[in-house]
Amino acid sequence: MRGNAKTAHINVRMTEEERAAIMARSSAFGMTPSALMRESALRIGEKPARVADEATLRQILYQLKKEGGNLNQACHALNAYGSDAQTSQQLADAVRLVSNTASQLSALLSKARE
């Protein structure tokens, strides 16, 4: 028998409405009702993990992809043609944009840890 085998039972009485709510919630989280109830009971009192707004994260991802493309183009121009004022400025702008977006992401993650 494995060490993680779940063999112990606790019987819980509840109303039909409570049962329906647990069934719906466990389904929404992709968990079995037992797993939901076990995780809920074992983690009660712990500070909940905050999740950033999905729309904000998608916007940051979009920005990073766009800015990463600009950075790639600037590096390609630098490698192909060498450094001149225009290429240096393009590279500096691209690095600044990526840095600003990374700072936004860092601030968002810091806020989620509060």
C-alpha positions in Angstrom: 0.0 0.0 0.0 1.3 3.5 -0.9 2.1 6.0 1.8 -0.4 8.5 0.3 -3.4 6.1 0.2 -6.5 7.8 1.5 -8.2 5.2 3.8 -9.6 7.3 6.6 -13.1 8.8 6.5 -15.0 11.6 8.1 -18.8 11.7 7.5 -20.2 15.2 7.2 -23.9 16.0 7.3 -25.2 18.9 5.2 -28.3 20.2 3.5 -29.0 19.5 -0.1 -28.3 23.1 -0.9 -24.8 22.9 0.7 -24.1 19.7 -1.1 -25.1 21.2 -4.4 -22.9 24.3 -3.7 -19.9 22.0 -2.9 -20.5 20.0 -6.0 -20.7 23.1 -8.2 -17.6 24.7 -6.6 -15.5 21.6 -6.9 -16.5 21.2 -10.5 -15.6 24.8 -11.2 -12.2 24.3 -9.7 -11.7 21.0 -11.5 -11.5 19.1 -8.2 -13.4 16.2 -6.7 -15.7 17.2 -3.8 -13.5 15.3 -1.4 -10.3 17.2 -2.6 -12.1 20.5 -2.3 -13.3 19.9 1.2 -9.9 18.4 2.3 -8.0 21.4 0.8 -10.4 23.9 2.3 -10.3 22.4 5.7 -6.5 21.9 5.8 -5.8 25.5 4.6 -8.2 27.4 6.7 -6.5 30.3 8.4 -3.7 30.5 5.8 -3.3 33.7 3.9 -5.0 33.2 0.6 -2.9 33.6 -2.6 -4.0 36.6 -4.6 -4.2 36.2 -8.3 -3.6 39.2 -10.5 -6.3 40.4 -12.9 -6.2 38.2 -16.0 -6.8 41.1 -18.3 -3.9 43.0 -16.8 -1.6 40.0 -17.2 -2.7 39.5 -20.8 -1.9 43.2 -21.5 1.5 42.9 -20.0 2.2 39.7 -22.0 1.1 41.5 -25.2 3.4 44.5 -24.4 6.4 42.2 -23.7 5.9 40.3 -27.0 5.7 43.5 -28.9 8.6 45.1 -27.1 10.6 41.9 -27.4 10.2 42.1 -31.2 11.4 45.6 -31.2 14.4 44.7 -29.1 15.2 41.8 -31.5 15.0 44.1 -34.5 17.4 46.6 -32.8 19.9 43.9 -31.9 19.7 42.5 -35.5 20.4 46.0 -36.9 23.3 46.4 -34.5 24.8 43.1 -35.5 24.2 43.6 -39.2 25.2 47.2 -39.6 27.2 48.1 -36.5 26.4 50.9 -34.1 25.3 54.3 -35.3 23.2 57.0 -33.5 19.9 55.7 -34.9 20.6 52.1 -34.0 21.8 53.0 -30.6 18.7 55.1 -30.0 16.4 52.3 -31.2 18.2 49.8 -28.9 18.0 52.2 -25.9 14.3 52.8 -26.5 13.6 49.1 -26.8 15.5 48.3 -23.6 13.7 51.1 -21.8 10.2 49.8 -22.9 11.1 46.2 -21.8 12.4 47.5 -18.5 9.3 49.5 -17.9 7.0 46.6 -18.6 9.1 44.3 -16.4 8.8 46.9 -13.6 5.0 46.9 -14.1 5.0 43.1 -13.8 7.2 43.2 -10.7 4.9 45.8 -9.0 1.9 43.6 -9.8 3.5 40.5 -8.3 4.6 42.5 -5.2 1.1 43.8 -4.7 -0.3 40.2 -5.0 2.1 39.1 -2.2 0.8 41.7 0.3 
